[in-house]
Amino acid sequence: MTRIHTYLIFLIVILSLASCGGDSVQTEVDSYPEIPDFPKFKDSVFSALRVATMKVRLTKDFKNQDHNDYVFRYLIKDSTLFIVTAQNDDKGYDNPLDDENKIDLLVIKGDQIVASAIWKDLAYLNAVDIDQNDNLLIGKRKYLSKNNYSTFEAVKTVMRSDPPTDTLFKFWRQDDPITAVAFTSFDRVTIGSGLGLSGTANAPLSVGLKSSAVPMIYYQLDYDFRKGLTKINYMKQGSPLFLTLGSQLYYVTYTEKRADSENALRSYKVYKILKQNE
């Protein structure tokens, strides 16, 4: 049975279960309608400037795209941001795709993009790290810190069969919680509901659909001696990833296009937070 057939059967079961029950979540009205949705801020205290877009396109074999089909790794070191995106196969979170694995690299230093590149390398996930000289190692490439990561040397000894190296690079997904100290929540309401599976490990067959509350969360951003108010409606968007580089504040978010399953696309977008009148 193919993945698409499995997906269709699962979808039919979900819709059947949904028709048997109601939504028990009590929704609430927006407590602060004067506060705009992120990335806008009340009184335009802050705004956002897009500085880069990194696209991961899935091949026609990926009918049921999920989180494991994408890799987003990042590292901040000495006021330099390194981002690596790529596509996985369907065997797990650390398996690169065999036939068409494209890597997208972005390096931001301070407030400048100093390097970007797109290439193919099946061994990249086994070697993504920074060496003792601050050179960036990605698969069979070593980007040189002395040249501000604009040039690289070939590393022929790296093989895909090598065990993965320990790395300082972190993974991120849009449903991960916001951890930025300067971006704190001060209130929330239940704006809607989503349906999910319920059940227990001891009774795996007694599975049903359970309505879960979807929040709208209100946040305050404290940045450069200013305070900005915004909100995120989690029915419409996920959590951004905030990154501080020296005195600059960036965030990353992504969108997905899945209307055509043979050309699914995830676009990672990197923004810089600007102060009013900046």
C-alpha positions, -999 to +999 in steps of 0.1 A: +000+000+000+014+034-010+017+064+013-011+082-005-035+052+000-026+050+036-032+088+040-066+086+022-078+057+045-066+077+076-084+108+063-117+089+058-114+074+093-108+109+108-138+124+090-160+096+101-150+100+137-155+138+134-190+133+123-198+113+155-190+140+180-192+177+186-168+205+195-167+209+233-143+239+232-157+272+244-142+300+223-137+336+235-136+370+219-104+390+213-096+408+245-074+434+228-088+441+193-066+472+192-035+451+192-025+439+157-015+404+146+022+396+146+045+408+129+027+442+133+029+460+167+005+485+183+013+521+174+039+507+149+066+507+176+083+479+156+082+467+121+097+438+102+121+438+072+125+406+052+162+399+046+162+364+031+140+335+019+152+299+019+130+274+000+128+237+004+109+220-025+097+184-021+097+160-050+067+141-064+074+111-041+064+131-011+026+128-010+022+131+028+045+159+038+052+163+075+078+178+098+103+151+091+104+159+054+123+191+062+155+200+081+161+234+096+194+237+116+208+269+131+236+282+153+245+315+167+282+320+175+300+353+181+272+374+166+271+352+135+239+333+125+243+301+105+212+285+090+211+253+070+179+239+054+174+208+034+150+180+025+148+146+043+137+112+031+108+095+048+129+072+070+136+097+098+147+131+109+183+125+101+182+108+067+189+130+037+170+123+005+190+100-018+183+113-053+180+151-050+192+165-018+197+203-020+213+222+008+205+259+013+230+279+035+227+314+049+252+332+070+244+365+087+270+385+106+258+415+126+233+430+102+248+418+069+243+386+048+279+375+043+273+342+026+246+321+009+248+291-013+227+262-027+242+228-036+238+190-034+256+168-009+243+135+004+267+135+034+258+169+048+239+157+079+268+137+091+290+168+094+274+201+103+295+220+128+320+247+136+356+237+140+382+251+164+391+278+139+355+289+135+353+274+100+318+261+090+317+224+082+288+211+061+292+177+045+321+179+020+325+216+023+345+237+047+335+274+046+364+296+058+360+321+086+390+341+075+371+349+042+339+357+061+325+323+049+324+335+013+347+307+001+350+270+009+374+241+006+365+206-004+366+179+024+368+146+005+371+124+036+334+128+047+312+099+037+275+094+041+282+061+059+301+080+087+283+083+120+268+117+127+291+141+145+281+159+177+271+194+168+262+227+183+236+232+156+200+231+168+168+220+151+137+242+149+100+237+140+072+262+140+053+245+167+082+247+191+076+271+220+089+307+219+120+309+241+130+345+235+134+363+268+125+397+253+092+383+238+069+375+267+032+367+269+009+386+292-026+372+283-044+347+262-079+336+250-092+305+233-099+317+198-108+283+182-104+246+183-086+218+165-094+181+163-068+156+174-067+119+183-072+108+218-065+075+234-041+057+258-011+035+255-030+007+274-060+010+251-047+018+216-079+007+199-101+030+219-092+060+198-115+090+191-113+126+182-108+152+209-113+189+205-083+209+217-083+246+224-063+268+201-052+301+217-046+336+207-017+348+228-008+384+235+029+393+237+051+422+247+085+427+230+111+446+250+138+457+226+162+487+226+144+504+255+110+502+237+080+481+244+057+468+216+025+449+219+014+422+194-006+390+193-004+356+176-036+338+165-025+302+164-054+293+141-036+314+114+002+311+122+028+293+142+054+305+166+084+325+152+120+317+161+136+348+176+174+352+172+196+379+187+228+389+168+247+415+188+223+445+189+201+432+161+170+411+166+158+387+139+130+362+136+123+332+113+090+319+102+078+297+073+049+291+050+039+259+031+023+253-002+008+219-006-020+224-032+000+204-057+014+174-039+041+170-066+055+204-060+052+210-023+072+239-011+082+253+023+096+288+024+116+299+054+117+337+058+142+356+078+132+391+091+150+418+110+130+437+136+132+475+130+124+502+154+099+530+146+112+554+120+143+532+114 
